Every structure is written in structure tokens, then in C-alpha cells.
């Protein structure tokens, strides 16, 4: 998820309504292949159709962290129970 943490949302002005989206410069720092650039190599926009790949990978990474934390919690609960049993003997 660290890759997504540095991407901030910005307000994108449109004629009839404003939208919110990721800042293209921030996306470019994470994955240059996810932005459009002009002839001067300046970032012009986000390839939204490819952005979901970044988000899917971030969710997978987050899920792995959750599973590791669940295991740590289970281990700590077991250690606590053993400690209680030892103290109460």
C-alpha cells in the first residue's frame, strides 16, 4: 500500500462540474507507465484505465499484511494464555 500512500487526490475543474482524481505527477512518481506525457516529457494526465492494476496490487499487499497481523495476534493470545497458566500454578 506504500505505493498508493503518496498519491493525493486533487480537484479537477471541468466546465459543468468538478471531479476528484489522483494527481498525475504523484502517479508518475509511483509508476511512470500510468501517465500520459507530452513531447517535452511533461506529465499531462493519468491513464485511468490502467490505474486499477496499481490498486489491485495495493489491496493484495494490504491483505497480506492483515493476514500476518492476524497470525501475530493469534500467537500473542497463545503466549498470554500460557503466561496466565504459568502464573496461576
C-alpha positions as CSV (number, residue, x, y, z in Angstrom):
1,X,0.0,0.0,0.0
2,X,3.0,2.2,0.4
3,X,2.9,2.9,-3.4
4,X,-0.6,4.4,-3.0
5,X,0.0,6.3,0.1
6,X,1.9,9.1,-1.7
7,X,-0.8,9.6,-4.3
8,X,-3.0,12.5,-3.2
9,X,-6.4,13.3,-4.5
10,X,-6.9,16.6,-6.2
11,X,-9.9,18.6,-7.5
12,X,-10.0,18.6,-11.3
13,X,-12.0,21.5,-12.7
14,X,-14.5,20.8,-15.5
15,X,-16.9,23.1,-17.3
16,X,-20.1,21.9,-15.7
17,X,-18.8,20.1,-12.6
18,X,-15.6,19.4,-10.6
19,X,-14.2,15.9,-10.3
20,X,-11.7,14.4,-7.9
21,X,-8.9,12.2,-9.0
22,X,-5.3,11.3,-8.4
23,X,-2.6,13.9,-9.1
24,X,-0.8,12.9,-12.3
25,X,2.6,14.0,-11.0
26,X,2.1,11.8,-7.9
27,X,1.1,8.8,-10.1
28,X,4.1,9.3,-12.3
29,X,6.4,9.0,-9.3
30,X,4.9,5.7,-8.4
31,X,4.5,4.3,-11.9
32,X,5.5,6.3,-15.0
33,X,3.7,3.9,-17.3
34,X,0.4,5.1,-15.8
35,X,0.6,8.6,-17.1
36,X,0.4,10.5,-20.4
37,X,3.3,12.8,-21.3
38,X,3.8,15.5,-23.9
39,X,6.7,16.0,-26.3
40,X,8.6,17.8,-23.6
41,X,8.2,14.7,-21.3
42,X,5.9,16.7,-19.0
43,X,3.2,14.8,-17.3
44,X,-0.2,15.6,-18.7
45,X,-2.7,13.1,-17.3
46,X,-3.4,9.7,-15.8
47,X,-4.1,6.6,-17.7
48,X,-7.2,5.8,-15.6
49,X,-7.9,2.5,-17.5
50,X,-4.6,1.1,-16.1
51,X,-4.8,2.6,-12.6
52,X,-6.8,-0.3,-11.3
53,X,-3.8,-2.6,-11.7
54,X,-1.9,-0.5,-9.2
55,X,-4.9,-0.5,-6.8
56,X,-5.3,-4.3,-7.1
57,X,-1.7,-4.8,-6.2
58,X,-2.0,-2.4,-3.3
59,X,-5.1,-4.3,-2.0
60,X,-3.2,-7.6,-2.3
61,X,-0.3,-6.2,-0.3
62,X,-2.6,-4.9,2.3
63,X,-4.4,-8.3,2.6
64,X,-1.0,-10.0,3.1
65,X,-0.3,-7.5,6.0
66,X,-3.7,-8.3,7.5
67,X,-3.0,-12.0,7.4
68,X,0.4,-11.5,9.0
69,X,-1.2,-9.4,11.8
70,X,-3.9,-12.0,12.4
71,X,-1.2,-14.6,12.9
72,X,0.7,-12.3,15.2
73,X,-2.5,-11.7,17.3
74,X,-3.1,-15.5,17.5
75,X,0.5,-16.1,18.6
76,X,0.3,-13.4,21.2
77,X,-3.0,-14.7,22.6
78,X,-1.5,-18.1,22.9
79,X,1.6,-16.7,24.6
80,X,-0.7,-14.7,27.0
81,X,-2.7,-17.8,27.9
82,X,0.5,-19.8,28.6
83,X,1.8,-17.0,30.8
84,X,-1.5,-16.9,32.7
85,X,-1.4,-20.6,33.3
86,X,2.2,-20.4,34.5
87,X,1.4,-17.6,36.9
88,X,-1.7,-19.3,38.3
89,X,0.1,-22.6,39.1
